[in-house]
Amino acid sequence: MIDLSRKKLFLFDLDGVLTAGKEKPVKLGGTKVINKIRASRGKRFFVLTNDSTDTVETVLERLLRFDIPVRYEEILTSAKLTAQYVAKKHPKGTYFLVGERGLEEELNREGLRRTRGRKADVVVVGLDRWLTYSKLDKAGEVARNGASIVACHYARLYMFKDRVAMAVGPIVKAIEYSSGKKAVAIGKPSRLMFELALEKAGCGPEDAVMIGDQEETDIVGAKRMGITSVMVKTGVYSREESRTKADAVVETVDDIAESM
């Protein structure tokens, strides 16, 4: 394991690292390492999650229920950042949603209005576990009618209960192909989420470490930013049995407490 004692900012993925599953989530770890960060002078952390189905409040409640001591302002979700991005580009604008209630709540909170018609300012795409052909087809039509496409992220997979399941990326690809347009993606491995965390902490990339379970989101995103990366074996990585370019690999998230 690499020495993380001089790192000032710890960035934790959610699904596959701290918890797994949505309907009946289970705890994977986090209490030990976060308590150690809290007790260390000059160290901070954020939860950086591509979760596009839950509000920040829902994520916070889940983590506190598992005795993972996180505060509201320490959680950065792709749903919330996507809503903020769309509101900045289209103040009081309209959106066609491919996604679930949590994403809709974050969008409405920013003063945006949902439409079920064939025209909107933007098609917003998140994970939609009740997706139908009709909704997917209509999203492509709305995009062809002039709407831009904003995706919470491009990840292919996520941890669903005790297995790996299809994530947002394939849904976005279908809408892009149907409309001939390219989506803007907000979550990891996009730079936006990492840059916001660094800005909030007042740290440079060399001061940070990303702990995740997915190569193409957590590790690739961190590498692009010059952030040290640690892969855990509790999520997508171990189940795909893939190789990793992470700087270190550990069994569980709490294992990094020994190297801090």
ROKOL-61712 format. One line per field, with one value per residue (C-alpha): residue in three letters; chain; x, y, z. Coordinates in steps of 0.1 Angstrom, whole numbers, plus 5000, padded with zeros to 4 digits. Each point is the difference from the previous one (the first is absolute). Example, Ala and Ser with C-alpha at 12.3 -4.5 7.8 and 13.67 -1.06 7.14 Angstrom:
res <- [ala | ser]
chain <- [A | A]
u <- [5123 | 5014]
v <- [4955 | 5034]
w <- [5078 | 4993]
# end
This chain:
res <- [met | ile | asp | leu | ser | arg | lys | lys | leu | phe | leu | phe | asp | leu | asp | gly | val | leu | thr | ala | gly | lys | glu | lys | pro | val | lys | leu | gly | gly | thr | lys | val | ile | asn | lys | ile | arg | ala | ser | arg | gly | lys | arg | phe | phe | val | leu | thr | asn | asp | ser | thr | asp | thr | val | glu | thr | val | leu | glu | arg | leu | leu | arg | phe | asp | ile | pro | val | arg | tyr | glu | glu | ile | leu | thr | ser | ala | lys | leu | thr | ala | gln | tyr | val | ala | lys | lys | his | pro | lys | gly | thr | tyr | phe | leu | val | gly | glu | arg | gly | leu | glu | glu | glu | leu | asn | arg | glu | gly | leu | arg | arg | thr | arg | gly | arg | lys | ala | asp | val | val | val | val | gly | leu | asp | arg | trp | leu | thr | tyr | ser | lys | leu | asp | lys | ala | gly | glu | val | ala | arg | asn | gly | ala | ser | ile | val | ala | cys | his | tyr | ala | arg | leu | tyr | met | phe | lys | asp | arg | val | ala | met | ala | val | gly | pro | ile | val | lys | ala | ile | glu | tyr | ser | ser | gly | lys | lys | ala | val | ala | ile | gly | lys | pro | ser | arg | leu | met | phe | glu | leu | ala | leu | glu | lys | ala | gly | cys | gly | pro | glu | asp | ala | val | met | ile | gly | asp | gln | glu | glu | thr | asp | ile | val | gly | ala | lys | arg | met | gly | ile | thr | ser | val | met | val | lys | thr | gly | val | tyr | ser | arg | glu | glu | ser | arg | thr | lys | ala | asp | ala | val | val | glu | thr | val | asp | asp | ile | ala | glu | ser | met]
chain <- [A | A | A | A | A | A | A | A | A | A | A | A | A | A | A | A | A | A | A | A | A | A | A | A | A | A | A | A | A | A | A | A | A | A | A | A | A | A | A | A | A | A | A | A | A | A | A | A | A | A | A | A | A | A | A | A | A | A | A | A | A | A | A | A | A | A | A | A | A | A | A | A | A | A | A | A | A | A | A | A | A | A | A | A | A | A | A | A | A | A | A | A | A | A | A | A | A | A | A | A | A | A | A | A | A | A | A | A | A | A | A | A | A | A | A | A | A | A | A | A | A | A | A | A | A | A | A | A | A | A | A | A | A | A | A | A | A | A | A | A | A | A | A | A | A | A | A | A | A | A | A | A | A | A | A | A | A | A | A | A | A | A | A | A | A | A | A | A | A | A | A | A | A | A | A | A | A | A | A | A | A | A | A | A | A | A | A | A | A | A | A | A | A | A | A | A | A | A | A | A | A | A | A | A | A | A | A | A | A | A | A | A | A | A | A | A | A | A | A | A | A | A | A | A | A | A | A | A | A | A | A | A | A | A | A | A | A | A | A | A | A | A | A | A | A | A | A | A | A | A | A | A | A | A | A | A | A | A | A | A]
u <- [5000 | 5013 | 5006 | 4970 | 5011 | 5006 | 4968 | 4976 | 4969 | 4983 | 4974 | 4977 | 4978 | 4966 | 4987 | 5024 | 5022 | 4979 | 4968 | 4985 | 4964 | 4972 | 4967 | 5017 | 5035 | 5027 | 5030 | 5034 | 5021 | 5010 | 4994 | 5036 | 5018 | 4977 | 5002 | 5038 | 4998 | 4977 | 5026 | 5029 | 5009 | 5000 | 4982 | 4967 | 4978 | 4971 | 4977 | 5002 | 4972 | 4985 | 4967 | 4973 | 4969 | 5003 | 5000 | 5029 | 4976 | 4993 | 5037 | 5007 | 4973 | 5013 | 5035 | 4991 | 4978 | 5032 | 5019 | 5021 | 5005 | 4994 | 4985 | 4977 | 5027 | 5024 | 4979 | 5003 | 4975 | 4997 | 4963 | 5005 | 5029 | 4981 | 4970 | 5023 | 5017 | 4966 | 4987 | 5031 | 4997 | 4961 | 4987 | 4964 | 5002 | 4981 | 5013 | 4990 | 5010 | 5014 | 5006 | 4985 | 4984 | 5031 | 5014 | 4967 | 4999 | 5035 | 4990 | 4968 | 5019 | 5021 | 4968 | 4999 | 4967 | 4994 | 4981 | 4986 | 4995 | 5021 | 5020 | 5023 | 5032 | 5019 | 4996 | 5014 | 5012 | 5006 | 4995 | 4964 | 4992 | 4964 | 5011 | 4977 | 5006 | 4974 | 5018 | 5034 | 4985 | 4984 | 5033 | 5017 | 4971 | 5003 | 5037 | 4994 | 4975 | 5028 | 5006 | 5036 | 5009 | 5015 | 5009 | 5007 | 5029 | 5012 | 5008 | 4991 | 4994 | 4992 | 4996 | 4964 | 4993 | 5027 | 5007 | 5011 | 4972 | 4997 | 5004 | 4993 | 5025 | 4981 | 4968 | 5019 | 5016 | 4965 | 4987 | 5032 | 4998 | 4963 | 5004 | 5035 | 5010 | 5027 | 4991 | 5019 | 5008 | 5003 | 5012 | 5032 | 5022 | 4991 | 5024 | 4971 | 4993 | 5037 | 5007 | 4971 | 5013 | 5035 | 4986 | 4979 | 5029 | 5026 | 5023 | 5020 | 4998 | 5032 | 4984 | 4971 | 4992 | 4970 | 4987 | 4977 | 4989 | 4998 | 5029 | 4983 | 4984 | 5019 | 5035 | 5000 | 4985 | 5025 | 5029 | 4989 | 5001 | 5033 | 4983 | 5014 | 4975 | 4992 | 4978 | 4979 | 4989 | 4965 | 4983 | 5001 | 5038 | 5001 | 4969 | 5014 | 5035 | 5015 | 5035 | 5004 | 5023 | 4992 | 5030 | 4989 | 4974 | 4984 | 4974 | 4976 | 4999 | 5009 | 5033 | 5014 | 4998 | 5032 | 5019 | 4988]
v <- [5000 | 5035 | 5027 | 5023 | 5018 | 5033 | 5000 | 5028 | 4991 | 4965 | 4995 | 4970 | 4984 | 4988 | 4968 | 4972 | 5018 | 5012 | 4982 | 4977 | 4998 | 5026 | 4983 | 4981 | 5015 | 4983 | 5016 | 4992 | 5023 | 5036 | 5006 | 4992 | 5020 | 5030 | 5002 | 5000 | 5029 | 5019 | 4995 | 5012 | 5036 | 5015 | 4971 | 5001 | 4977 | 5000 | 4972 | 5003 | 4979 | 4995 | 4991 | 5016 | 4985 | 5015 | 5035 | 5010 | 4997 | 4963 | 4992 | 5018 | 4981 | 4966 | 5007 | 5012 | 4970 | 4979 | 5021 | 5016 | 5036 | 5022 | 5035 | 5013 | 5023 | 4971 | 4982 | 5008 | 4981 | 4999 | 5007 | 5033 | 5012 | 4992 | 5020 | 5029 | 4998 | 5000 | 5029 | 5020 | 4993 | 5003 | 5022 | 4991 | 4977 | 4968 | 4965 | 4966 | 4974 | 4965 | 4993 | 4994 | 5021 | 5011 | 5016 | 5016 | 5015 | 5015 | 5015 | 5015 | 5014 | 5021 | 5016 | 4978 | 4987 | 4964 | 4995 | 4968 | 5017 | 4997 | 5031 | 5011 | 5020 | 4969 | 4962 | 4990 | 4964 | 4980 | 4964 | 4990 | 4965 | 5003 | 5011 | 4991 | 5000 | 5028 | 5023 | 4993 | 5006 | 5033 | 5012 | 4996 | 5019 | 5028 | 5003 | 5000 | 5028 | 5022 | 4990 | 4995 | 4968 | 5001 | 4967 | 4995 | 4978 | 4975 | 4970 | 4966 | 4982 | 5004 | 4978 | 4988 | 4979 | 4972 | 5002 | 5024 | 5016 | 5024 | 5036 | 5033 | 4998 | 4976 | 5021 | 5031 | 4983 | 4990 | 5036 | 5013 | 4975 | 5007 | 5038 | 5003 | 5023 | 4996 | 5003 | 5020 | 4977 | 5014 | 4972 | 4980 | 4997 | 5036 | 5026 | 5021 | 4979 | 4997 | 5037 | 5010 | 4977 | 5014 | 5036 | 4994 | 4985 | 5026 | 4972 | 4992 | 4966 | 4989 | 5003 | 4977 | 4963 | 4984 | 4967 | 4981 | 4967 | 5008 | 5004 | 5022 | 5025 | 5002 | 4990 | 5016 | 5032 | 5002 | 4993 | 5028 | 5024 | 4989 | 4986 | 4969 | 4971 | 4969 | 4971 | 4980 | 4964 | 5003 | 5013 | 4998 | 4995 | 4966 | 4987 | 5009 | 4986 | 5028 | 5015 | 5034 | 5030 | 5011 | 5009 | 4974 | 4973 | 4991 | 4975 | 5026 | 5038 | 4998 | 4984 | 5033 | 5013 | 4981 | 5021 | 5034]
w <- [5000 | 4992 | 5026 | 5003 | 5031 | 4982 | 4981 | 5010 | 4980 | 4998 | 4973 | 5005 | 4974 | 5014 | 4983 | 5003 | 5025 | 5030 | 4992 | 4974 | 4986 | 5000 | 5011 | 5028 | 5004 | 5020 | 5016 | 4986 | 5023 | 5006 | 5037 | 5010 | 4973 | 5002 | 5038 | 4996 | 4975 | 5024 | 5028 | 4977 | 4998 | 4965 | 4983 | 4982 | 4980 | 4975 | 4988 | 4962 | 4985 | 4966 | 5018 | 4978 | 5016 | 5035 | 5015 | 5023 | 5029 | 4992 | 4996 | 5033 | 5019 | 4987 | 5010 | 5035 | 5005 | 4994 | 5025 | 4973 | 5014 | 4969 | 4997 | 4973 | 4986 | 4997 | 4974 | 4963 | 4978 | 4963 | 5003 | 5019 | 4979 | 4968 | 5013 | 5008 | 4966 | 4981 | 5020 | 4992 | 4963 | 4999 | 5029 | 5006 | 4970 | 4991 | 5000 | 4988 | 5025 | 4996 | 5037 | 5034 | 5027 | 5018 | 4968 | 4993 | 5036 | 4995 | 4966 | 5014 | 5030 | 4975 | 4985 | 4969 | 4986 | 4988 | 4967 | 4985 | 4967 | 4969 | 5005 | 5029 | 5006 | 5010 | 5003 | 5034 | 5003 | 5032 | 5011 | 4993 | 5013 | 4985 | 4966 | 4971 | 4962 | 4998 | 5023 | 4984 | 4965 | 5012 | 5015 | 4966 | 4984 | 5025 | 4993 | 4962 | 5006 | 5013 | 5036 | 5012 | 5019 | 5035 | 5017 | 5036 | 4989 | 4974 | 5023 | 4985 | 5032 | 5037 | 5031 | 5002 | 5031 | 4998 | 4963 | 4973 | 4979 | 4970 | 5009 | 4982 | 4972 | 4977 | 5004 | 4990 | 4970 | 4987 | 5002 | 4984 | 4971 | 4995 | 4999 | 4985 | 5029 | 5026 | 5037 | 5026 | 5029 | 5036 | 5023 | 5001 | 4981 | 4990 | 5014 | 5015 | 5031 | 5008 | 4994 | 5023 | 5028 | 4997 | 5000 | 5031 | 5019 | 4988 | 4988 | 4969 | 4983 | 5016 | 5034 | 4992 | 4997 | 4984 | 5014 | 4975 | 4986 | 4963 | 4976 | 4973 | 5024 | 5033 | 4989 | 4965 | 5013 | 5028 | 4977 | 4976 | 5029 | 5014 | 5031 | 5017 | 4997 | 5021 | 4988 | 5024 | 4993 | 5014 | 4968 | 4962 | 4998 | 5018 | 4982 | 4966 | 5010 | 4980 | 5002 | 5014 | 4996 | 5035 | 5022 | 5026 | 5005 | 5033 | 5012 | 5016 | 5004 | 5037 | 4992 | 4989 | 5036 | 5008 | 4974 | 5010]
# end
